[in-house]
């Protein structure tokens, strides 16, 4: 009996020795799913030690005040906060100095939510020629007047588009990079034409930094009244 058991054990070990080398080869030939690549996101900047309040005085640190002169005739002043999102603030300032935002429309304006701009194509699909930015999510809440960076579903895809929040939207916190807040002209923001896109969109006529001391552009000239001629009066179909 012991001899039979011994023979079975020896036979099993011999078969195992034959089978063992085959398994790795089969595993290598088997199709394998590519492991998902992790998305690189900088750690959220927590508000401990960060400044929640913004300075409303445009004359203070004017190089970090963005001025938007809109086609509705008003001027919006935005306090940029490098402390919250240094790379995003630098991007906005770089594009502003290049004149990138001049003539760009607010292409997506949702009542009770926000007004979005920064796309030179006016479609929501465009951006600048600069590379996309890594997210700089922080603890600063999205309040009325918050200015935050637009992006795609990819967290590190912000480029040139940004939006201004009409009412508090805390669901956006930690998901979009909050980099500034309106400090003057929120009534001008409120009057931006709604639509996705609007039929007659509000436009950024001029974007500048307060440190550049650029005057608001002159308002557009009113349309000239239609001129009536004798022929027009003669051919009138009125009674």
TIROLO-469210 format. One line per 4 residues: number of its first residue (from 1); their letters; for each residue x, y, z of C-alpha. Coordinates in Angstrom, 1 decimal, padded with zeros to 4 digits. Layout:
<nodes>
NUM) a) X/Y/Z; ...
</nodes>
This chain:
<nodes>
1) xxxx) 000.0/000.0/000.0; 002.8/002.4/000.9; 004.6/001.4/-002.3; 001.5/002.4/-004.4
5) xxxx) 001.1/005.7/-002.7; 004.8/006.5/-003.2; 004.5/005.7/-006.9; 001.5/008.0/-007.3
9) xxxx) 003.4/010.9/-005.6; 006.4/010.3/-007.9; 004.1/010.2/-011.0; 002.4/013.5/-009.9
13) xxxx) 005.7/015.3/-009.4; 006.8/014.1/-012.9; 003.6/015.4/-014.5; 003.9/018.7/-012.6
17) xxxx) 007.4/019.1/-013.9; 006.1/018.7/-017.5; 003.2/021.0/-017.1; 004.8/023.8/-015.1
21) xxxx) 006.9/025.3/-018.0; 003.8/025.5/-020.2; 001.7/027.9/-018.1; 003.9/031.1/-018.5
25) xxxx) 004.0/030.6/-022.2; 000.2/030.4/-022.4; -000.1/033.4/-020.2; 002.1/035.5/-022.4
29) xxxx) 000.1/034.6/-025.5; -003.2/035.4/-023.8; -004.5/038.9/-024.6; -004.2/041.3/-021.6
33) xxxx) -006.1/044.5/-021.0; -003.8/047.6/-020.8; -003.8/048.9/-017.3; -005.5/052.3/-017.0
37) xxxx) -003.1/055.2/-016.9; -003.4/057.4/-013.8; -004.4/061.0/-014.3; -001.8/063.3/-012.8
41) xxxx) -003.6/065.9/-010.6; -001.7/068.2/-008.2; -002.9/067.8/-004.6; -005.8/070.0/-003.7
45) xxxx) -004.6/073.2/-002.1; -006.3/073.3/001.2; -007.5/076.7/002.6; -005.6/076.5/005.8
49) xxxx) -003.3/079.4/005.6; -004.9/080.6/002.3; -006.8/083.9/001.9; -010.5/083.5/001.4
53) xxxx) -011.2/087.3/001.2; -010.2/089.3/-001.9; -009.2/092.9/-002.0; -011.9/095.0/-003.7
57) xxxx) -009.7/098.0/-004.3; -008.7/098.1/-008.0; -005.8/100.4/-007.2; -004.1/097.8/-005.0
61) xxxx) -001.8/095.3/-006.9; -003.2/096.4/-010.3; -001.1/093.8/-012.1; -003.5/091.2/-010.6
65) xxxx) -006.7/092.9/-011.6; -008.3/091.8/-014.9; -010.6/094.3/-016.6; -013.2/093.2/-019.1
69) xxxx) -014.8/095.9/-021.2; -018.0/094.3/-022.7; -020.1/095.1/-025.7; -023.1/095.8/-023.4
73) xxxx) -021.2/099.0/-022.4; -020.0/097.9/-019.0; -016.6/097.1/-017.4; -016.0/094.1/-015.1
77) xxxx) -013.1/094.1/-012.7; -011.8/090.7/-011.5; -009.3/090.2/-008.7; -006.8/087.5/-009.8
81) xxxx) -005.5/085.3/-007.0; -002.1/083.8/-007.6; -002.2/082.3/-004.1; -005.1/080.1/-005.2
85) xxxx) -003.9/079.0/-008.6; -000.6/080.5/-009.7; -000.3/078.8/-013.1; -003.9/079.6/-014.1
89) xxxx) -003.5/083.3/-013.1; -000.3/083.5/-015.1; -002.0/082.0/-018.2; -004.9/084.5/-018.0
93) xxxx) -002.4/087.4/-017.7; -000.3/086.1/-020.6; -003.3/085.8/-022.9; -004.7/089.1/-021.8
97) xxxx) -001.4/090.9/-022.6; -001.4/089.3/-026.1; -004.9/090.6/-026.8; -006.2/087.0/-027.1
101) xxxx) -009.6/087.8/-025.5; -010.4/090.9/-027.5; -013.5/090.2/-029.6; -014.3/086.9/-028.0
105) xxxx) -017.9/086.2/-027.2; -019.7/084.7/-024.1; -020.7/081.5/-026.0; -022.4/079.6/-023.1
109) xxxx) -024.5/081.6/-020.7; -027.0/079.7/-018.4; -029.5/081.6/-016.4; -029.0/081.1/-012.7
113) xxxx) -025.6/079.4/-013.3; -022.7/081.0/-015.1; -021.4/082.9/-018.2; -018.5/081.2/-020.1
117) xxxx) -016.1/082.8/-022.5; -012.5/082.5/-023.7; -012.9/080.5/-026.9; -011.9/082.5/-030.0
121) xxxx) -014.0/080.1/-032.2; -017.1/080.9/-030.2; -018.1/077.2/-030.2; -016.8/076.0/-026.8
125) xxxx) -014.3/073.7/-028.6; -011.4/076.0/-029.0; -008.6/077.5/-027.0; -005.1/079.0/-027.3
129) xxxx) -002.0/077.6/-028.9; -000.5/077.2/-025.4; -000.4/073.7/-023.8; -003.2/072.7/-021.4
133) xxxx) -002.8/073.3/-017.7; -002.5/070.9/-014.8; -005.4/071.3/-012.4; -004.9/073.5/-009.4
137) xxxx) -008.1/072.6/-007.4; -008.4/074.3/-004.1; -010.7/074.8/-001.1; -011.9/078.3/-002.1
141) xxxx) -015.7/078.0/-002.7; -017.5/078.9/-005.9; -019.5/082.0/-004.7; -021.4/084.6/-006.7
145) xxxx) -018.8/086.4/-008.8; -016.3/083.5/-008.7; -014.1/083.2/-011.8; -013.1/079.6/-012.5
149) xxxx) -011.4/077.8/-015.4; -013.5/075.7/-017.8; -012.2/072.3/-018.9; -013.3/069.0/-020.5
153) xxxx) -013.9/065.7/-018.6; -010.1/065.5/-018.4; -009.1/067.4/-015.2; -005.8/068.6/-016.7
157) xxxx) -007.4/070.2/-019.8; -008.0/073.9/-018.9; -006.5/076.2/-021.5; -008.1/079.6/-022.1
161) xxxx) -011.8/079.3/-021.4; -013.2/080.6/-018.1; -016.6/081.2/-016.5; -018.1/083.7/-014.0
165) xxxx) -020.7/082.3/-011.6; -024.0/084.1/-011.1; -025.0/082.3/-007.9; -023.1/080.1/-005.4
169) xxxx) -022.4/076.6/-006.8; -020.6/074.6/-004.2; -020.9/071.4/-006.3; -018.1/072.9/-008.5
173) xxxx) -015.6/073.0/-005.6; -012.6/070.8/-005.9; -013.6/070.0/-009.6; -012.8/073.3/-011.3
177) xxxx) -009.8/075.7/-010.7; -011.1/078.8/-008.9; -008.6/081.6/-009.6; -010.4/084.9/-009.0
181) xxxx) -013.5/086.9/-008.1; -015.4/089.8/-009.5; -014.7/092.9/-007.4; -016.7/095.5/-009.5
185) xxxx) -019.2/095.3/-012.3; -021.2/092.3/-011.3; -024.3/094.0/-012.5; -022.6/094.1/-015.9
189) xxxx) -022.1/090.3/-015.7; -025.7/089.9/-014.8; -026.7/091.6/-018.1; -024.7/089.2/-020.3
193) xxxx) -027.1/087.8/-022.9; -028.2/084.2/-022.1; -028.0/081.3/-024.5; -025.9/078.3/-025.7
197) xxxx) -024.9/080.1/-027.8; -026.9/083.3/-027.5; -028.5/084.7/-030.7; -026.9/088.1/-030.1
201) xxxx) -023.9/087.2/-027.8; -022.2/089.7/-025.5; -018.6/090.2/-026.5; -015.3/091.1/-024.7
205) xxxx) -014.4/094.2/-026.6; -011.2/094.7/-024.6; -009.4/092.7/-021.9; -006.6/094.3/-020.0
209) xxxx) -004.8/094.4/-016.7; -005.4/097.4/-014.5; -001.7/098.0/-014.5; -001.8/098.7/-018.2
213) xxxx) -004.1/101.8/-017.6; -006.1/101.2/-020.8; -009.2/103.3/-021.1; -012.5/101.6/-021.9
217) xxxx) -013.1/101.6/-025.7; -015.7/104.1/-027.0; -019.2/102.7/-027.3; -020.3/101.6/-030.8
221) xxxx) -021.8/104.3/-032.9; -025.6/104.1/-033.2; -026.9/102.8/-036.5; -027.7/105.6/-038.9
225) xxxx) -031.4/106.0/-039.6; -032.6/104.8/-043.0; -032.6/107.5/-045.6; -035.9/108.0/-047.5
229) xxxx) -035.9/108.9/-051.2; -038.6/110.3/-053.4; -038.7/106.9/-055.3; -039.3/105.1/-052.0
233) xxxx) -042.3/107.3/-051.2; -043.7/107.1/-054.7; -043.5/103.3/-054.7; -045.1/103.0/-051.2
237) xxx) -047.9/100.4/-051.0; -049.6/102.1/-048.1; -053.1/103.6/-048.4
</nodes>
